[in-house]
Amino acid sequence: MQKHNCRIGFNDGLLMAIGIPLFSLIIPIVFFNCRFNRPPFLTWEKYFTTLLITSLIWLGNRFIMVYSRKKFPLFYDVRKRLIFQSGLMFVFTVTANTIMGIFTENIFKDEHINLSNADIIIHSNSAAIFSTIMIIAVYESIFFMRQLRHSVEVTENLKRESLKAQLDALRTQVNPHFLFNNLNTLSSLIPENPKHAVDFVQQLSKVYRHILEVKDEKSILLKDELEVLNAYTFLLKTRFEKNLEVNINIPPEKMQQKIVPLSLQILMENAIKHNIVSSGKPLQINVFTENGSLVISNNLQMKNQINESTGIGLDNIRNRYKLISERPVKVTESETNFTVSIPLIDN
């Protein structure tokens, strides 16, 4: 892959190699009526002078473009950036061209060119402004086309990731191990505690219904996700009893914010999957809000697994968040705790 300034968006070396000499040739012909076969002649001195001025103005405007994109990097700042960038380019172009024109105006003085010094500066500035407009048009056109193509590719990839995450979540819930564990728990409940068994079936049904309802959603209310998390917690606590402790502490004012669907369920499932849950080592999972994020934290007591975790669940959550938020999913791990922070999205 060719290296290029990430603010420019493409490798403009070839564009400059062709554009600068070409503009340096066109400007004397168009704006000063110079010709090869008749006076006023287009001499090497005129060409190289124009080449020097064009190069300095091109590179200066290129720097302004990079600076403007750094100052206004977000998409919704494009209009503001273009206004700021165009104004700065205009001032730089006229100022730089006028200053350099003072030292080079004699080169374009010719007995066949009936122009005063002021006329030469006006023609020169007209040429410089024309060149600047063309530079902006070429750079911005290529930049926007590449950004559009990249945006489409990223969006399509993230949509596929989102669909894959939803299908993976659904597949996880209907896999044989999940069904076996829940059916085994249910079979033991029926003779011992029929009422609890009925509650268990209702909560299990609630989990499945939620998966089907949110399969096409990019985000859902935290309140709705927590309702299903409570149902899922009910299933887990029925299975693990006192060996699992889940503490959910969410302020009421946060309930109308949004998160990606099934994220809490996947994170809780990961905690159960990768950590020991026993009477000797009870697992504690805490769910709370902090600094505009929803935090899921558990004490770390990793199982001795033959295969290391692939991190697919976390990757799916990260990729789905890229669709709806610029804030990243944060994962921190210490000797005693594993914590995941997922952004809360304003409704």
C-alpha positions as CSV (number, residue, x, y, z in Angstrom):
1,M,0.0,0.0,0.0
2,Q,1.3,3.4,-0.9
3,K,2.0,5.8,1.9
4,H,0.1,9.0,2.0
5,N,-0.9,11.8,4.4
6,C,-4.0,10.4,6.1
7,R,-5.5,14.0,6.0
8,I,-5.1,14.2,2.3
9,G,-6.8,10.8,1.8
10,F,-4.7,9.6,-1.1
11,N,-1.2,9.6,-2.5
12,D,-1.0,12.9,-4.3
13,G,2.6,12.6,-5.5
14,L,1.6,11.8,-9.1
15,L,-1.0,14.6,-9.0
16,M,1.6,17.2,-8.0
17,A,4.1,15.8,-10.5
18,I,1.7,16.3,-13.3
19,G,-0.4,19.2,-12.1
20,I,2.3,21.7,-11.1
21,P,4.2,21.6,-14.5
22,L,0.9,21.6,-16.4
23,F,-0.5,24.6,-14.5
24,S,2.9,26.4,-15.0
25,L,2.5,25.9,-18.7
26,I,-1.2,26.9,-18.9
27,I,-1.0,30.1,-16.8
28,P,1.4,32.1,-19.1
29,I,-0.6,31.0,-22.2
30,V,-4.0,31.7,-20.8
31,F,-3.4,34.7,-18.6
32,F,-0.5,36.5,-20.3
33,N,-1.2,35.4,-23.9
34,C,2.3,33.9,-24.3
35,R,2.9,31.7,-27.3
36,F,5.7,29.4,-28.6
37,N,5.5,30.7,-32.2
38,R,4.8,34.4,-31.9
39,P,5.4,37.3,-29.5
40,P,5.1,37.5,-26.6
41,F,7.1,34.3,-26.5
42,L,6.8,31.7,-23.7
43,T,10.4,31.6,-22.6
44,W,12.1,29.2,-20.2
45,E,12.6,32.0,-17.8
46,K,8.8,32.7,-17.7
47,Y,8.0,29.0,-17.4
48,F,10.4,28.4,-14.5
49,T,9.3,31.5,-12.7
50,T,5.7,30.3,-13.0
51,L,6.8,26.8,-12.0
52,L,8.4,28.2,-8.8
53,I,5.3,30.3,-7.8
54,T,2.9,27.6,-8.7
55,S,4.9,25.0,-6.6
56,L,5.0,27.3,-3.5
57,I,1.3,28.2,-3.8
58,W,0.3,24.5,-4.3
59,L,2.3,23.2,-1.4
60,G,1.1,26.1,0.8
61,N,-2.5,25.4,0.0
62,R,-1.9,21.7,0.5
63,F,-0.6,22.4,4.0
64,I,-3.7,24.6,4.7
65,M,-5.9,21.7,3.5
66,V,-4.2,19.3,5.9
67,Y,-4.4,21.7,8.8
68,S,-8.1,22.4,8.1
69,R,-9.0,18.7,8.1
70,K,-7.1,18.2,11.3
71,K,-9.0,21.2,12.9
72,F,-12.4,20.0,11.6
73,P,-12.1,16.2,11.4
74,L,-15.7,15.2,11.8
75,F,-18.1,14.7,8.9
76,Y,-20.7,17.2,10.1
77,D,-18.0,19.9,10.2
78,V,-17.4,19.6,6.4
79,R,-19.2,22.9,5.6
80,K,-17.4,24.7,8.4
81,R,-14.1,23.3,7.2
82,L,-14.6,24.2,3.6
83,I,-15.5,27.8,4.5
84,F,-12.5,28.1,6.9
85,Q,-10.2,26.3,4.4
86,S,-11.3,28.4,1.3
87,G,-10.9,31.7,3.2
88,L,-7.5,30.8,4.5
89,M,-6.4,29.6,1.0
90,F,-7.6,32.8,-0.7
91,V,-5.7,35.0,1.8
92,F,-2.6,32.9,1.5
93,T,-2.7,32.7,-2.3
94,V,-3.2,36.4,-2.9
95,T,-0.6,37.4,-0.3
96,A,2.0,34.9,-1.4
97,N,1.5,35.6,-5.1
98,T,1.6,39.3,-4.7
99,I,4.8,39.2,-2.7
100,M,6.5,36.9,-5.1
101,G,5.1,38.9,-8.1
102,I,6.9,42.0,-6.9
103,F,10.2,40.2,-7.3
104,T,9.3,38.6,-10.6
105,E,7.1,41.2,-12.4
106,N,10.0,42.2,-14.7
107,I,10.1,38.8,-16.2
108,F,6.6,39.2,-17.7
109,K,7.3,42.7,-18.9
110,D,7.5,42.5,-22.6
111,E,7.3,45.1,-25.4
112,H,4.5,42.9,-26.9
113,I,2.6,42.7,-23.5
114,N,1.1,46.1,-22.9
115,L,0.4,45.7,-19.2
116,S,1.3,47.9,-16.2
117,N,2.7,46.5,-13.0
118,A,-0.7,46.6,-11.4
119,D,-2.2,44.7,-14.4
120,I,0.5,42.1,-14.2
121,I,-0.3,41.5,-10.5
122,I,-4.0,41.4,-11.2
123,H,-3.5,38.8,-14.0
124,S,-1.1,36.9,-11.8
125,N,-3.5,36.8,-8.9
126,S,-6.3,35.8,-11.2
127,A,-4.2,32.9,-12.4
128,A,-3.2,32.0,-8.8
129,I,-6.9,32.0,-7.6
130,F,-7.9,30.0,-10.6
131,S,-5.2,27.4,-9.8
132,T,-6.3,27.3,-6.1
133,I,-9.9,26.7,-7.1
134,M,-8.9,23.9,-9.4
135,I,-6.6,22.4,-6.6
136,I,-9.5,22.5,-4.1
137,A,-11.9,20.9,-6.6
138,V,-9.5,18.1,-7.6
139,Y,-8.4,17.3,-4.0
140,E,-11.9,17.5,-2.5
141,S,-13.4,15.5,-5.3
142,I,-10.9,12.6,-4.9
143,F,-11.1,12.9,-1.1
144,F,-14.9,12.7,-1.0
145,M,-15.1,9.9,-3.5
146,R,-12.6,7.8,-1.6
147,Q,-14.3,8.7,1.7
148,L,-17.6,7.8,0.3
149,R,-16.3,4.4,-1.0
150,H,-14.6,3.7,2.3
151,S,-17.7,4.7,4.3
152,V,-19.9,2.4,2.2
153,E,-17.4,-0.5,2.6
154,V,-17.2,0.1,6.4
155,T,-20.9,0.4,6.8
156,E,-21.5,-2.8,4.8
157,N,-18.9,-4.6,6.8
158,L,-20.3,-3.4,10.1
159,K,-23.8,-4.3,9.0
160,R,-22.6,-7.8,8.3
161,E,-20.9,-7.9,11.6
162,S,-24.1,-6.7,13.3
163,L,-26.1,-9.4,11.6
164,K,-23.5,-12.0,12.5
165,A,-23.5,-10.8,16.1
166,Q,-27.2,-11.1,16.3
167,L,-27.2,-14.5,14.7
168,D,-24.4,-15.6,17.0
169,A,-26.3,-14.4,20.0
170,L,-29.4,-16.3,18.8
171,R,-27.3,-19.4,18.1
172,T,-25.7,-19.2,21.5
173,Q,-29.1,-19.2,23.2
174,V,-30.4,-22.2,21.3
175,N,-27.2,-24.3,21.4
176,P,-27.5,-27.8,22.9
177,H,-25.5,-26.8,26.0
178,F,-27.8,-23.9,26.9
179,L,-30.9,-26.0,26.3
180,F,-29.5,-29.0,28.2
181,N,-28.5,-26.9,31.2
182,N,-31.9,-25.1,31.4
183,L,-34.0,-28.2,30.7
184,N,-32.0,-30.1,33.3
185,T,-32.6,-27.3,35.8
186,L,-36.3,-27.2,34.9
187,S,-36.7,-31.0,35.3
188,S,-35.3,-30.8,38.8
189,L,-37.6,-27.9,39.6
190,I,-40.9,-29.4,38.4
191,P,-41.2,-32.1,41.2
192,E,-39.6,-30.0,43.9
193,N,-41.1,-26.6,43.3
194,P,-43.7,-26.4,40.5
195,K,-44.4,-22.7,41.0
196,H,-40.7,-21.9,40.6
197,A,-40.7,-24.1,37.5
198,V,-43.5,-22.1,36.0
199,D,-41.6,-18.9,36.7
200,F,-38.5,-20.4,35.2
201,V,-40.3,-21.2,31.9
202,Q,-41.8,-17.7,31.7
203,Q,-38.4,-16.1,32.2
204,L,-36.9,-18.5,29.6
205,S,-39.6,-17.5,27.2
206,K,-39.0,-13.9,27.8
207,V,-35.3,-14.3,26.9
208,Y,-36.1,-16.0,23.6
209,R,-38.9,-13.5,22.7
210,H,-36.5,-10.6,23.3
211,I,-33.9,-12.1,21.0
212,L,-36.5,-12.4,18.2
213,E,-37.8,-8.9,18.8
214,V,-34.5,-7.1,18.6
215,K,-32.8,-9.0,15.8
216,D,-33.2,-6.1,13.4
217,E,-32.5,-3.3,15.9
218,K,-29.2,-1.3,16.1
219,S,-29.9,-0.1,19.6
220,I,-32.6,-0.4,22.3
221,L,-33.5,1.3,25.5
222,L,-31.4,0.3,28.5
223,K,-34.7,-0.2,30.4
224,D,-35.7,-2.9,27.9
225,E,-32.3,-4.6,27.9
226,L,-32.2,-4.7,31.7
227,E,-35.7,-6.3,31.9
228,V,-34.3,-9.2,29.8
229,L,-31.1,-9.2,31.8
230,N,-33.1,-9.8,34.9
231,A,-34.9,-12.7,33.2
232,Y,-31.5,-14.1,32.1
233,T,-30.1,-13.6,35.6
234,F,-33.1,-15.5,37.0
235,L,-32.2,-18.5,34.9
236,L,-28.6,-18.4,35.9
237,K,-29.3,-17.9,39.6
238,T,-31.7,-20.8,39.5
239,R,-29.0,-22.9,38.1
240,F,-26.0,-21.7,40.2
241,E,-28.0,-20.6,43.3
242,K,-25.8,-18.9,45.9
243,N,-22.7,-19.5,43.8
244,L,-23.6,-16.6,41.6
245,E,-24.3,-13.0,42.8
246,V,-25.5,-10.3,40.4
247,N,-25.8,-6.7,41.5
248,I,-27.5,-4.3,39.2
249,N,-27.4,-0.6,40.3
250,I,-28.7,1.7,37.5
251,P,-30.1,5.2,38.3
252,P,-33.6,5.7,36.9
253,E,-32.5,8.7,34.8
254,K,-30.3,6.4,32.7
255,M,-33.1,4.1,31.7
256,Q,-34.0,6.0,28.6
257,Q,-30.6,5.9,27.2
258,K,-29.7,3.2,24.7
259,I,-27.2,0.3,24.2
260,V,-26.7,-2.3,21.5
261,P,-29.1,-5.3,21.9
262,L,-28.0,-8.4,23.7
263,S,-24.7,-6.8,24.8
264,L,-25.4,-7.3,28.6
265,Q,-26.5,-10.9,28.0
266,I,-23.4,-11.7,26.0
267,L,-21.1,-10.1,28.6
268,M,-22.7,-11.9,31.4
269,E,-22.6,-15.2,29.5
270,N,-18.8,-14.6,28.9
271,A,-18.3,-14.1,32.6
272,I,-20.0,-17.4,33.3
273,K,-18.2,-19.2,30.5
274,H,-14.7,-18.2,31.4
275,N,-14.8,-18.1,35.2
276,I,-15.2,-20.6,38.0
277,V,-18.7,-20.5,39.6
278,S,-18.7,-22.7,42.8
279,S,-19.4,-22.6,46.5
280,G,-15.7,-22.2,47.1
281,K,-15.3,-19.5,44.5
282,P,-18.6,-17.7,44.0
283,L,-18.8,-15.4,41.1
284,Q,-19.9,-11.8,41.6
285,I,-21.1,-9.7,38.6
286,N,-21.7,-6.0,39.1
287,V,-23.6,-3.8,36.6
288,F,-23.5,0.0,37.1
289,T,-23.1,3.3,35.3
290,E,-20.0,5.4,35.3
291,N,-18.8,8.4,33.2
292,G,-21.6,8.0,30.6
293,S,-21.0,4.3,30.2
294,L,-22.6,1.1,31.4
295,V,-20.0,-1.0,33.3
296,I,-20.1,-4.8,33.7
297,S,-17.5,-6.1,36.1
298,N,-16.7,-9.5,37.6
299,N,-14.1,-10.9,40.0
300,L,-11.5,-12.8,37.9
301,Q,-11.2,-16.5,38.6
302,M,-10.4,-18.0,35.3
303,K,-11.1,-21.6,34.4
304,N,-8.3,-23.8,33.2
305,Q,-9.3,-23.9,29.6
306,I,-7.5,-25.9,27.0
307,N,-8.4,-23.4,24.3
308,E,-8.0,-19.7,24.9
309,S,-10.9,-17.4,24.5
310,T,-11.4,-16.1,20.9
311,G,-13.0,-12.9,22.1
312,I,-15.7,-13.1,19.4
313,G,-18.4,-11.9,21.8
314,L,-16.5,-8.7,22.7
315,D,-15.5,-8.1,19.0
316,N,-19.1,-8.3,18.0
317,I,-20.1,-5.8,20.6
318,R,-17.3,-3.5,19.5
319,N,-18.2,-3.7,15.9
320,R,-21.9,-3.1,16.5
321,Y,-21.0,0.0,18.6
322,K,-19.1,1.4,15.6
323,L,-22.4,1.7,13.8
324,I,-24.0,4.0,16.4
325,S,-21.2,5.7,18.4
326,E,-17.8,7.2,18.0
327,R,-17.0,6.2,21.6
328,P,-15.2,2.9,21.9
329,V,-16.0,-0.1,24.1
330,K,-13.3,-0.3,26.8
331,V,-12.0,-3.5,28.3
332,T,-9.7,-3.5,31.4
333,E,-8.3,-6.5,33.2
334,S,-6.5,-6.6,36.5
335,E,-5.3,-9.4,38.7
336,T,-8.7,-9.5,40.5
337,N,-11.3,-8.1,38.1
338,F,-12.4,-8.1,34.5
339,T,-14.4,-5.0,33.4
340,V,-16.1,-3.9,30.2
341,S,-17.5,-0.4,29.7
342,I,-20.0,0.1,26.9
343,P,-21.1,3.6,25.9
344,L,-24.6,4.8,26.8
345,I,-26.3,6.4,23.8
346,D,-28.6,9.4,24.2
347,N,-32.1,8.6,22.9
